[in-house]
Amino acid sequence: MTRRKPVEWTKLDNAAKIFPPNSNDRDTKVFRFVSELRDDINRDILQEAVDKTLLLFPFYQTVLRRGAFWYYFESTELRPEVREEMKLPCSMLYKRNRRNLLFKVTYYKNRINLEVFHALTDGTGALEFLKTLLYYYITMRYKNDFKGALPALDYDASLSQKMDDSFQKHYSVKRIPKKIKITKAYRIQGRRSIDNRIKIIEGLMPVKEVLDLSRKHNTTLTVYLVALFIMSIYKEMPVRSRKTPIVLSVPVNLRTYFPSVTARNFFAAINISYDFNTTSDKLENIIDSIKDSFERELTKENLEKHMNRLLSLEHNAFMRVVPLAIKDKILRLATRISDKGITATLSNVGKVAISPELAPYINMFNCFVSAKRPQIAICSYQNNLVVSFTSPYIGTDIQKNFFRYLANENIPITLSSNAKEI
């Protein structure tokens, strides 16, 4: 008679707690990473690569459970099964009272897709999982090319480091800031698809040329694209709405500011605001304002204050004893209030680095997220920069404005979409 493996459970990190009560068909809280390879995918080898990767990321083999006071992850014997892509991108992964894994790996032609429920990890953590998966897939698929001299794994964090709750590790009781006032932001409106399908538009362009363009404006690529996004939204704003500021939420990888290699969530979001009612509509002025906002917001001290503000609720004695059903209502209400202060989101994953030995087998990386409002996700690999728009709305005027401006600056762009028309 075999003995069952003991069930292990893990608390959700602070950022993860907001996702389960706010996940629904309109906003699944699922994001996707895509890696386009040189050749079509071999399903059996991909399945073996997933199995090997899971041994290094056992935390992914969990289901989300509801306790009396908090959600928690519970280990499971469920195994991920690689399938050819069939469902809509970023479909529901977490369903209440259903035990299922919170990630999946699919493929289509030469593309590998990793989709993750955001409570499990953030973009940085998921990217490390995907890079490990690619390591195993490529070294097995093309084993004759390596002749026994396998490259080293880029991500060599220990299991305890991967499991680290970095929010708790860097929480400081002494630095809990006062509550901040949420300013009402301009809200983008539009007609949704009947089946809640998100519209995805990918723009592939040479990263060097976009970097040169941003340097021409004396700024960084992220600041330049944020300014361009704000300008693209502004062009579609009704005149009567221009008294309301445009506010972009920009996620920040806290590993850059605090020592951590966790494979779980460790991010914060800063709000970048621009008010056309009181300031210029010239791109240069928008860039200067955003550059100042980034310099002001992106300091360790400010990010620590933001992190502690979120953690103070978790450490509140009253909130600890409030039943989960009431906590869910509080978190939904807090999200609705917070959403009133956000127009759209821009997330820059940054440059994806891969071992030189694996690079020839990979053409491109891409990422995008489920969307209850228009969002941009950006990542680059070698000289390929991919800017992906996701939107719950059928209209594409903002996206057209964005890519048209880059095209007018002589940036060559290849557009692709899951829609019939762009």
ROROSE-689558 format. One record per residue (C-alpha): residue in three letters; x, y, z. Coordinates in steps of 0.02 Angstrom, whole numbers, plus 50000, padded with zeros to 5 digits. Example, Ala and Ser with C-alpha at 12.3 -4.5 7.8 and 13.67 -1.06 7.14 Angstrom:
% residues 2
<aa Ala | c1 50615 | c2 49775 | c3 50390>
<aa Ser | c1 50684 | c2 49947 | c3 50357>
This chain:
% residues 422
<aa Met | c1 50000 | c2 50000 | c3 50000>
<aa Thr | c1 50074 | c2 50167 | c3 49947>
<aa Arg | c1 50067 | c2 50314 | c3 50064>
<aa Arg | c1 49994 | c2 50476 | c3 49998>
<aa Lys | c1 50108 | c2 50624 | c3 49985>
<aa Pro | c1 50067 | c2 50746 | c3 50126>
<aa Val | c1 49970 | c2 50899 | c3 50070>
<aa Glu | c1 50066 | c2 51062 | c3 50083>
<aa Trp | c1 49990 | c2 51234 | c3 50084>
<aa Thr | c1 50058 | c2 51409 | c3 50058>
<aa Lys | c1 49990 | c2 51582 | c3 50096>
<aa Leu | c1 49959 | c2 51701 | c3 49952>
<aa Asp | c1 50081 | c2 51845 | c3 49942>
<aa Asn | c1 50013 | c2 52020 | c3 49966>
<aa Ala | c1 49993 | c2 52063 | c3 49782>
<aa Ala | c1 49908 | c2 51896 | c3 49747>
<aa Lys | c1 49765 | c2 51926 | c3 49869>
<aa Ile | c1 49679 | c2 52053 | c3 49756>
<aa Phe | c1 49660 | c2 51935 | c3 49607>
<aa Pro | c1 49543 | c2 51791 | c3 49662>
<aa Pro | c1 49396 | c2 51900 | c3 49717>
<aa Asn | c1 49412 | c2 52010 | c3 49562>
<aa Ser | c1 49431 | c2 51872 | c3 49432>
<aa Asn | c1 49283 | c2 51849 | c3 49314>
<aa Asp | c1 49239 | c2 51816 | c3 49132>
<aa Arg | c1 49267 | c2 51998 | c3 49086>
<aa Asp | c1 49436 | c2 52007 | c3 49171>
<aa Thr | c1 49514 | c2 51837 | c3 49202>
<aa Lys | c1 49674 | c2 51906 | c3 49283>
<aa Val | c1 49771 | c2 51791 | c3 49165>
<aa Phe | c1 49925 | c2 51844 | c3 49067>
<aa Arg | c1 50018 | c2 51758 | c3 48927>
<aa Phe | c1 50199 | c2 51744 | c3 48874>
<aa Val | c1 50236 | c2 51686 | c3 48698>
<aa Ser | c1 50397 | c2 51619 | c3 48626>
<aa Glu | c1 50409 | c2 51597 | c3 48439>
<aa Leu | c1 50537 | c2 51465 | c3 48391>
<aa Arg | c1 50628 | c2 51425 | c3 48231>
<aa Asp | c1 50532 | c2 51265 | c3 48194>
<aa Asp | c1 50358 | c2 51197 | c3 48226>
<aa Ile | c1 50332 | c2 51129 | c3 48401>
<aa Asn | c1 50351 | c2 50945 | c3 48443>
<aa Arg | c1 50211 | c2 50911 | c3 48566>
<aa Asp | c1 50289 | c2 50760 | c3 48653>
<aa Ile | c1 50455 | c2 50846 | c3 48684>
<aa Leu | c1 50364 | c2 51001 | c3 48748>
<aa Gln | c1 50267 | c2 50893 | c3 48871>
<aa Glu | c1 50429 | c2 50817 | c3 48934>
<aa Ala | c1 50505 | c2 50990 | c3 48951>
<aa Val | c1 50355 | c2 51050 | c3 49053>
<aa Asp | c1 50371 | c2 50899 | c3 49169>
<aa Lys | c1 50555 | c2 50935 | c3 49198>
<aa Thr | c1 50525 | c2 51120 | c3 49226>
<aa Leu | c1 50391 | c2 51083 | c3 49355>
<aa Leu | c1 50520 | c2 50991 | c3 49460>
<aa Leu | c1 50613 | c2 51157 | c3 49479>
<aa Phe | c1 50451 | c2 51255 | c3 49507>
<aa Pro | c1 50347 | c2 51140 | c3 49619>
<aa Phe | c1 50247 | c2 51290 | c3 49677>
<aa Tyr | c1 50160 | c2 51288 | c3 49507>
<aa Gln | c1 50085 | c2 51118 | c3 49550>
<aa Thr | c1 49955 | c2 51193 | c3 49666>
<aa Val | c1 49771 | c2 51235 | c3 49668>
<aa Leu | c1 49689 | c2 51387 | c3 49747>
<aa Arg | c1 49579 | c2 51352 | c3 49898>
<aa Arg | c1 49466 | c2 51459 | c3 50006>
<aa Gly | c1 49493 | c2 51459 | c3 50193>
<aa Ala | c1 49389 | c2 51539 | c3 50329>
<aa Phe | c1 49493 | c2 51699 | c3 50328>
<aa Trp | c1 49611 | c2 51694 | c3 50178>
<aa Tyr | c1 49641 | c2 51605 | c3 50013>
<aa Tyr | c1 49786 | c2 51483 | c3 50008>
<aa Phe | c1 49880 | c2 51372 | c3 49885>
<aa Glu | c1 49869 | c2 51184 | c3 49911>
<aa Ser | c1 49987 | c2 51058 | c3 49831>
<aa Thr | c1 49905 | c2 50937 | c3 49710>
<aa Glu | c1 49941 | c2 50780 | c3 49610>
<aa Leu | c1 49867 | c2 50861 | c3 49454>
<aa Arg | c1 49988 | c2 50868 | c3 49308>
<aa Pro | c1 49988 | c2 50995 | c3 49167>
<aa Glu | c1 49944 | c2 50924 | c3 48997>
<aa Val | c1 50015 | c2 51013 | c3 48845>
<aa Arg | c1 49883 | c2 51043 | c3 48711>
<aa Glu | c1 49872 | c2 51130 | c3 48546>
<aa Glu | c1 49794 | c2 51302 | c3 48570>
<aa Met | c1 49604 | c2 51291 | c3 48559>
<aa Lys | c1 49529 | c2 51419 | c3 48681>
<aa Leu | c1 49529 | c2 51608 | c3 48672>
<aa Pro | c1 49688 | c2 51690 | c3 48738>
<aa Cys | c1 49690 | c2 51725 | c3 48925>
<aa Ser | c1 49534 | c2 51622 | c3 48960>
<aa Met | c1 49483 | c2 51584 | c3 49139>
<aa Leu | c1 49607 | c2 51479 | c3 49238>
<aa Tyr | c1 49540 | c2 51506 | c3 49414>
<aa Lys | c1 49361 | c2 51452 | c3 49443>
<aa Arg | c1 49291 | c2 51455 | c3 49619>
<aa Asn | c1 49265 | c2 51284 | c3 49698>
<aa Arg | c1 49354 | c2 51196 | c3 49556>
<aa Arg | c1 49524 | c2 51116 | c3 49584>
<aa Asn | c1 49631 | c2 51152 | c3 49434>
<aa Leu | c1 49808 | c2 51211 | c3 49400>
<aa Leu | c1 49833 | c2 51398 | c3 49386>
<aa Phe | c1 49941 | c2 51391 | c3 49230>
<aa Lys | c1 49940 | c2 51303 | c3 49063>
<aa Val | c1 50058 | c2 51275 | c3 48917>
<aa Thr | c1 49990 | c2 51269 | c3 48740>
<aa Tyr | c1 50067 | c2 51280 | c3 48568>
<aa Tyr | c1 50020 | c2 51332 | c3 48392>
<aa Lys | c1 50135 | c2 51298 | c3 48245>
<aa Asn | c1 50304 | c2 51367 | c3 48304>
<aa Arg | c1 50238 | c2 51461 | c3 48456>
<aa Ile | c1 50239 | c2 51407 | c3 48638>
<aa Asn | c1 50112 | c2 51493 | c3 48751>
<aa Leu | c1 50125 | c2 51503 | c3 48940>
<aa Glu | c1 49969 | c2 51570 | c3 49025>
<aa Val | c1 49967 | c2 51606 | c3 49211>
<aa Phe | c1 49837 | c2 51664 | c3 49337>
<aa His | c1 49913 | c2 51820 | c3 49415>
<aa Ala | c1 49890 | c2 51760 | c3 49595>
<aa Leu | c1 50023 | c2 51628 | c3 49560>
<aa Thr | c1 50161 | c2 51745 | c3 49502>
<aa Asp | c1 50201 | c2 51904 | c3 49408>
<aa Gly | c1 50279 | c2 51931 | c3 49237>
<aa Thr | c1 50458 | c2 51914 | c3 49298>
<aa Gly | c1 50423 | c2 51750 | c3 49388>
<aa Ala | c1 50327 | c2 51678 | c3 49240>
<aa Leu | c1 50465 | c2 51728 | c3 49120>
<aa Glu | c1 50592 | c2 51629 | c3 49223>
<aa Phe | c1 50476 | c2 51478 | c3 49212>
<aa Leu | c1 50461 | c2 51498 | c3 49023>
<aa Lys | c1 50649 | c2 51520 | c3 49000>
<aa Thr | c1 50680 | c2 51360 | c3 49100>
<aa Leu | c1 50549 | c2 51271 | c3 48994>
<aa Leu | c1 50634 | c2 51330 | c3 48835>
<aa Tyr | c1 50802 | c2 51271 | c3 48901>
<aa Tyr | c1 50737 | c2 51093 | c3 48920>
<aa Tyr | c1 50637 | c2 51095 | c3 48758>
<aa Ile | c1 50780 | c2 51159 | c3 48649>
<aa Thr | c1 50916 | c2 51050 | c3 48725>
<aa Met | c1 50806 | c2 50895 | c3 48703>
<aa Arg | c1 50737 | c2 50939 | c3 48531>
<aa Tyr | c1 50909 | c2 50982 | c3 48461>
<aa Lys | c1 51016 | c2 50870 | c3 48571>
<aa Asn | c1 51133 | c2 50825 | c3 48428>
<aa Asp | c1 51180 | c2 51008 | c3 48411>
<aa Phe | c1 51246 | c2 51017 | c3 48589>
<aa Lys | c1 51349 | c2 50856 | c3 48589>
<aa Gly | c1 51344 | c2 50838 | c3 48778>
<aa Ala | c1 51402 | c2 51017 | c3 48814>
<aa Leu | c1 51240 | c2 51087 | c3 48882>
<aa Pro | c1 51228 | c2 51273 | c3 48923>
<aa Ala | c1 51199 | c2 51327 | c3 49102>
<aa Leu | c1 51026 | c2 51372 | c3 49164>
<aa Asp | c1 51008 | c2 51561 | c3 49180>
<aa Tyr | c1 50896 | c2 51552 | c3 49334>
<aa Asp | c1 50989 | c2 51460 | c3 49471>
<aa Ala | c1 50890 | c2 51519 | c3 49623>
<aa Ser | c1 50862 | c2 51389 | c3 49758>
<aa Leu | c1 50687 | c2 51322 | c3 49794>
<aa Ser | c1 50676 | c2 51425 | c3 49953>
<aa Gln | c1 50727 | c2 51582 | c3 49857>
<aa Lys | c1 50596 | c2 51547 | c3 49724>
<aa Met | c1 50464 | c2 51525 | c3 49860>
<aa Asp | c1 50515 | c2 51682 | c3 49954>
<aa Asp | c1 50373 | c2 51801 | c3 49999>
<aa Ser | c1 50475 | c2 51957 | c3 49967>
<aa Phe | c1 50334 | c2 52074 | c3 50019>
<aa Gln | c1 50342 | c2 52008 | c3 50198>
<aa Lys | c1 50531 | c2 52004 | c3 50195>
<aa His | c1 50545 | c2 52189 | c3 50156>
<aa Tyr | c1 50394 | c2 52250 | c3 50256>
<aa Ser | c1 50437 | c2 52388 | c3 50378>
<aa Val | c1 50309 | c2 52431 | c3 50513>
<aa Lys | c1 50393 | c2 52598 | c3 50544>
<aa Arg | c1 50356 | c2 52665 | c3 50370>
<aa Ile | c1 50169 | c2 52654 | c3 50343>
<aa Pro | c1 50117 | c2 52810 | c3 50247>
<aa Lys | c1 49954 | c2 52903 | c3 50259>
<aa Lys | c1 49810 | c2 52860 | c3 50144>
<aa Ile | c1 49819 | c2 52937 | c3 49972>
<aa Lys | c1 49677 | c2 53025 | c3 49884>
<aa Ile | c1 49621 | c2 52944 | c3 49721>
<aa Thr | c1 49591 | c2 53071 | c3 49582>
<aa Lys | c1 49457 | c2 53026 | c3 49456>
<aa Ala | c1 49537 | c2 52983 | c3 49290>
<aa Tyr | c1 49471 | c2 52984 | c3 49112>
<aa Arg | c1 49387 | c2 52818 | c3 49074>
<aa Ile | c1 49394 | c2 52745 | c3 48899>
<aa Gln | c1 49225 | c2 52684 | c3 48838>
<aa Gly | c1 49183 | c2 52565 | c3 48698>
<aa Arg | c1 49076 | c2 52421 | c3 48635>
<aa Arg | c1 49126 | c2 52249 | c3 48698>
<aa Ser | c1 49121 | c2 52086 | c3 48602>
<aa Ile | c1 48978 | c2 51969 | c3 48645>
<aa Asp | c1 49092 | c2 51828 | c3 48709>
<aa Asn | c1 49209 | c2 51943 | c3 48810>
<aa Arg | c1 49347 | c2 51908 | c3 48685>
<aa Ile | c1 49496 | c2 52025 | c3 48705>
<aa Lys | c1 49560 | c2 52112 | c3 48550>
<aa Ile | c1 49747 | c2 52086 | c3 48529>
<aa Ile | c1 49856 | c2 52188 | c3 48412>
<aa Glu | c1 50043 | c2 52152 | c3 48407>
<aa Gly | c1 50167 | c2 52273 | c3 48332>
<aa Leu | c1 50338 | c2 52201 | c3 48291>
<aa Met | c1 50476 | c2 52329 | c3 48260>
<aa Pro | c1 50667 | c2 52346 | c3 48274>
<aa Val | c1 50712 | c2 52392 | c3 48452>
<aa Lys | c1 50867 | c2 52490 | c3 48400>
<aa Glu | c1 50769 | c2 52611 | c3 48294>
<aa Val | c1 50640 | c2 52643 | c3 48430>
<aa Leu | c1 50780 | c2 52668 | c3 48557>
<aa Asp | c1 50863 | c2 52793 | c3 48440>
<aa Leu | c1 50697 | c2 52883 | c3 48424>
<aa Ser | c1 50675 | c2 52893 | c3 48613>
<aa Arg | c1 50853 | c2 52957 | c3 48633>
<aa Lys | c1 50816 | c2 53088 | c3 48502>
<aa His | c1 50684 | c2 53150 | c3 48625>
<aa Asn | c1 50812 | c2 53138 | c3 48767>
<aa Thr | c1 50719 | c2 53004 | c3 48862>
<aa Thr | c1 50703 | c2 52816 | c3 48890>
<aa Leu | c1 50605 | c2 52694 | c3 48784>
<aa Thr | c1 50476 | c2 52668 | c3 48923>
<aa Val | c1 50445 | c2 52854 | c3 48951>
<aa Tyr | c1 50433 | c2 52884 | c3 48764>
<aa Leu | c1 50304 | c2 52745 | c3 48738>
<aa Val | c1 50204 | c2 52801 | c3 48891>
<aa Ala | c1 50197 | c2 52977 | c3 48817>
<aa Leu | c1 50145 | c2 52907 | c3 48649>
<aa Phe | c1 50008 | c2 52803 | c3 48730>
<aa Ile | c1 49941 | c2 52956 | c3 48822>
<aa Met | c1 49943 | c2 53058 | c3 48661>
<aa Ser | c1 49852 | c2 52917 | c3 48569>
<aa Ile | c1 49715 | c2 52914 | c3 48702>
<aa Tyr | c1 49702 | c2 53105 | c3 48702>
<aa Lys | c1 49665 | c2 53109 | c3 48515>
<aa Glu | c1 49508 | c2 53004 | c3 48547>
<aa Met | c1 49448 | c2 53098 | c3 48702>
<aa Pro | c1 49283 | c2 53193 | c3 48685>
<aa Val | c1 49312 | c2 53379 | c3 48712>
<aa Arg | c1 49199 | c2 53379 | c3 48866>
<aa Ser | c1 49310 | c2 53245 | c3 48947>
<aa Arg | c1 49473 | c2 53338 | c3 48928>
<aa Lys | c1 49452 | c2 53418 | c3 49099>
<aa Thr | c1 49489 | c2 53245 | c3 49172>
<aa Pro | c1 49671 | c2 53184 | c3 49177>
<aa Ile | c1 49734 | c2 53030 | c3 49087>
<aa Val | c1 49814 | c2 52913 | c3 49215>
<aa Leu | c1 49918 | c2 52763 | c3 49165>
<aa Ser | c1 49956 | c2 52624 | c3 49288>
<aa Val | c1 50134 | c2 52562 | c3 49264>
<aa Pro | c1 50186 | c2 52401 | c3 49355>
<aa Val | c1 50362 | c2 52405 | c3 49428>
<aa Asn | c1 50472 | c2 52252 | c3 49459>
<aa Leu | c1 50524 | c2 52273 | c3 49642>
<aa Arg | c1 50669 | c2 52151 | c3 49619>
<aa Thr | c1 50760 | c2 52297 | c3 49538>
<aa Tyr | c1 50752 | c2 52396 | c3 49702>
<aa Phe | c1 50752 | c2 52261 | c3 49837>
<aa Pro | c1 50860 | c2 52103 | c3 49842>
<aa Ser | c1 50750 | c2 51959 | c3 49783>
<aa Val | c1 50748 | c2 51819 | c3 49655>
<aa Thr | c1 50575 | c2 51756 | c3 49703>
<aa Ala | c1 50472 | c2 51665 | c3 49573>
<aa Arg | c1 50313 | c2 51732 | c3 49653>
<aa Asn | c1 50234 | c2 51905 | c3 49642>
<aa Phe | c1 50346 | c2 52050 | c3 49687>
<aa Phe | c1 50288 | c2 52207 | c3 49600>
<aa Ala | c1 50205 | c2 52374 | c3 49633>
<aa Ala | c1 50112 | c2 52492 | c3 49518>
<aa Ile | c1 50142 | c2 52678 | c3 49502>
<aa Asn | c1 50017 | c2 52799 | c3 49424>
<aa Ile | c1 50078 | c2 52920 | c3 49291>
<aa Ser | c1 49957 | c2 53063 | c3 49262>
<aa Tyr | c1 49942 | c2 53199 | c3 49130>
<aa Asp | c1 49808 | c2 53335 | c3 49128>
<aa Phe | c1 49776 | c2 53410 | c3 48956>
<aa Asn | c1 49656 | c2 53535 | c3 49033>
<aa Thr | c1 49799 | c2 53628 | c3 49117>
<aa Thr | c1 49952 | c2 53578 | c3 49016>
<aa Ser | c1 50012 | c2 53573 | c3 48836>
<aa Asp | c1 49962 | c2 53441 | c3 48709>
<aa Lys | c1 50135 | c2 53442 | c3 48629>
<aa Leu | c1 50227 | c2 53276 | c3 48636>
<aa Glu | c1 50386 | c2 53355 | c3 48703>
<aa Asn | c1 50293 | c2 53429 | c3 48851>
<aa Ile | c1 50209 | c2 53263 | c3 48887>
<aa Ile | c1 50378 | c2 53176 | c3 48884>
<aa Asp | c1 50455 | c2 53304 | c3 49003>
<aa Ser | c1 50310 | c2 53285 | c3 49125>
<aa Ile | c1 50315 | c2 53095 | c3 49122>
<aa Lys | c1 50503 | c2 53094 | c3 49142>
<aa Asp | c1 50485 | c2 53199 | c3 49300>
<aa Ser | c1 50348 | c2 53083 | c3 49365>
<aa Phe | c1 50457 | c2 52929 | c3 49338>
<aa Glu | c1 50606 | c2 53008 | c3 49425>
<aa Arg | c1 50495 | c2 53058 | c3 49571>
<aa Glu | c1 50403 | c2 52892 | c3 49588>
<aa Leu | c1 50542 | c2 52768 | c3 49549>
<aa Thr | c1 50642 | c2 52782 | c3 49709>
<aa Lys | c1 50668 | c2 52646 | c3 49836>
<aa Glu | c1 50591 | c2 52755 | c3 49972>
<aa Asn | c1 50431 | c2 52789 | c3 49875>
<aa Leu | c1 50412 | c2 52608 | c3 49821>
<aa Glu | c1 50439 | c2 52551 | c3 50000>
<aa Lys | c1 50300 | c2 52669 | c3 50056>
<aa His | c1 50185 | c2 52599 | c3 49924>
<aa Met | c1 50226 | c2 52420 | c3 49973>
<aa Asn | c1 50199 | c2 52454 | c3 50159>
<aa Arg | c1 50033 | c2 52539 | c3 50124>
<aa Leu | c1 49969 | c2 52381 | c3 50043>
<aa Leu | c1 50042 | c2 52267 | c3 50177>
<aa Ser | c1 49971 | c2 52369 | c3 50321>
<aa Leu | c1 49796 | c2 52308 | c3 50277>
<aa Glu | c1 49854 | c2 52127 | c3 50285>
<aa His | c1 49936 | c2 52157 | c3 50455>
<aa Asn | c1 49784 | c2 52248 | c3 50524>
<aa Ala | c1 49719 | c2 52152 | c3 50677>
<aa Phe | c1 49537 | c2 52179 | c3 50629>
<aa Met | c1 49560 | c2 52121 | c3 50449>
<aa Arg | c1 49642 | c2 51961 | c3 50507>
<aa Val | c1 49483 | c2 51901 | c3 50593>
<aa Val | c1 49360 | c2 51961 | c3 50459>
<aa Pro | c1 49285 | c2 51810 | c3 50367>
<aa Leu | c1 49343 | c2 51784 | c3 50188>
<aa Ala | c1 49170 | c2 51819 | c3 50115>
<aa Ile | c1 49176 | c2 51995 | c3 50189>
<aa Lys | c1 49359 | c2 52019 | c3 50138>
<aa Asp | c1 49309 | c2 51977 | c3 49959>
<aa Lys | c1 49179 | c2 52115 | c3 49960>
<aa Ile | c1 49303 | c2 52239 | c3 50034>
<aa Leu | c1 49435 | c2 52196 | c3 49903>
<aa Arg | c1 49308 | c2 52210 | c3 49761>
<aa Leu | c1 49253 | c2 52380 | c3 49826>
<aa Ala | c1 49434 | c2 52436 | c3 49846>
<aa Thr | c1 49470 | c2 52382 | c3 49666>
<aa Arg | c1 49319 | c2 52476 | c3 49598>
<aa Ile | c1 49373 | c2 52634 | c3 49690>
<aa Ser | c1 49552 | c2 52613 | c3 49629>
<aa Asp | c1 49493 | c2 52585 | c3 49450>
<aa Lys | c1 49410 | c2 52756 | c3 49448>
<aa Gly | c1 49584 | c2 52830 | c3 49457>
<aa Ile | c1 49656 | c2 52731 | c3 49309>
<aa Thr | c1 49632 | c2 52759 | c3 49122>
<aa Ala | c1 49742 | c2 52619 | c3 49053>
<aa Thr | c1 49896 | c2 52514 | c3 49093>
<aa Leu | c1 50069 | c2 52500 | c3 49016>
<aa Ser | c1 50187 | c2 52361 | c3 49069>
<aa Asn | c1 50367 | c2 52347 | c3 49007>
<aa Val | c1 50440 | c2 52175 | c3 49037>
<aa Gly | c1 50604 | c2 52237 | c3 48967>
<aa Lys | c1 50740 | c2 52144 | c3 48875>
<aa Val | c1 50727 | c2 51954 | c3 48877>
<aa Ala | c1 50901 | c2 51879 | c3 48898>
<aa Ile | c1 50934 | c2 51701 | c3 48841>
<aa Ser | c1 51093 | c2 51595 | c3 48842>
<aa Pro | c1 51190 | c2 51625 | c3 48679>
<aa Glu | c1 51184 | c2 51438 | c3 48643>
<aa Leu | c1 50991 | c2 51440 | c3 48644>
<aa Ala | c1 50966 | c2 51606 | c3 48554>
<aa Pro | c1 50978 | c2 51539 | c3 48374>
<aa Tyr | c1 50824 | c2 51431 | c3 48402>
<aa Ile | c1 50712 | c2 51574 | c3 48461>
<aa Asn | c1 50641 | c2 51709 | c3 48347>
<aa Met | c1 50539 | c2 51816 | c3 48465>
<aa Phe | c1 50458 | c2 51840 | c3 48635>
<aa Asn | c1 50292 | c2 51923 | c3 48666>
<aa Cys | c1 50174 | c2 51951 | c3 48812>
<aa Phe | c1 49999 | c2 52018 | c3 48843>
<aa Val | c1 49866 | c2 52017 | c3 48978>
<aa Ser | c1 49679 | c2 51999 | c3 48998>
<aa Ala | c1 49601 | c2 52170 | c3 48992>
<aa Lys | c1 49457 | c2 52260 | c3 49076>
<aa Arg | c1 49531 | c2 52421 | c3 49004>
<aa Pro | c1 49654 | c2 52450 | c3 48859>
<aa Gln | c1 49828 | c2 52391 | c3 48904>
<aa Ile | c1 50000 | c2 52386 | c3 48825>
<aa Ala | c1 50131 | c2 52254 | c3 48863>
<aa Ile | c1 50308 | c2 52277 | c3 48796>
<aa Cys | c1 50455 | c2 52159 | c3 48784>
<aa Ser | c1 50610 | c2 52146 | c3 48676>
<aa Tyr | c1 50723 | c2 52006 | c3 48620>
<aa Gln | c1 50882 | c2 52037 | c3 48522>
<aa Asn | c1 50830 | c2 52173 | c3 48398>
<aa Asn | c1 50644 | c2 52131 | c3 48403>
<aa Leu | c1 50530 | c2 52244 | c3 48503>
<aa Val | c1 50350 | c2 52187 | c3 48521>
<aa Val | c1 50216 | c2 52307 | c3 48580>
<aa Ser | c1 50053 | c2 52215 | c3 48616>
<aa Phe | c1 49887 | c2 52302 | c3 48641>
<aa Thr | c1 49746 | c2 52209 | c3 48726>
<aa Ser | c1 49575 | c2 52287 | c3 48743>
<aa Pro | c1 49400 | c2 52229 | c3 48791>
<aa Tyr | c1 49330 | c2 52348 | c3 48660>
<aa Ile | c1 49299 | c2 52318 | c3 48476>
<aa Gly | c1 49363 | c2 52489 | c3 48422>
<aa Thr | c1 49546 | c2 52511 | c3 48376>
<aa Asp | c1 49567 | c2 52699 | c3 48356>
<aa Ile | c1 49690 | c2 52718 | c3 48501>
<aa Gln | c1 49796 | c2 52575 | c3 48434>
<aa Lys | c1 49796 | c2 52652 | c3 48260>
<aa Asn | c1 49851 | c2 52820 | c3 48329>
<aa Phe | c1 49995 | c2 52738 | c3 48423>
<aa Phe | c1 50066 | c2 52634 | c3 48281>
<aa Arg | c1 50033 | c2 52770 | c3 48151>
<aa Tyr | c1 50140 | c2 52893 | c3 48248>
<aa Leu | c1 50285 | c2 52769 | c3 48252>
<aa Ala | c1 50261 | c2 52733 | c3 48067>
<aa Asn | c1 50267 | c2 52920 | c3 48030>
<aa Glu | c1 50435 | c2 52923 | c3 48118>
<aa Asn | c1 50496 | c2 52793 | c3 47989>
<aa Ile | c1 50489 | c2 52646 | c3 48112>
<aa Pro | c1 50453 | c2 52487 | c3 48011>
<aa Ile | c1 50311 | c2 52394 | c3 48096>
<aa Thr | c1 50233 | c2 52224 | c3 48062>
<aa Leu | c1 50057 | c2 52214 | c3 48134>
<aa Ser | c1 49961 | c2 52056 | c3 48176>
<aa Ser | c1 49796 | c2 52032 | c3 48265>
<aa Asn | c1 49666 | c2 51907 | c3 48319>
<aa Ala | c1 49536 | c2 52020 | c3 48238>
<aa Lys | c1 49481 | c2 52021 | c3 48056>
<aa Glu | c1 49522 | c2 52205 | c3 48039>
<aa Ile | c1 49655 | c2 52314 | c3 48122>
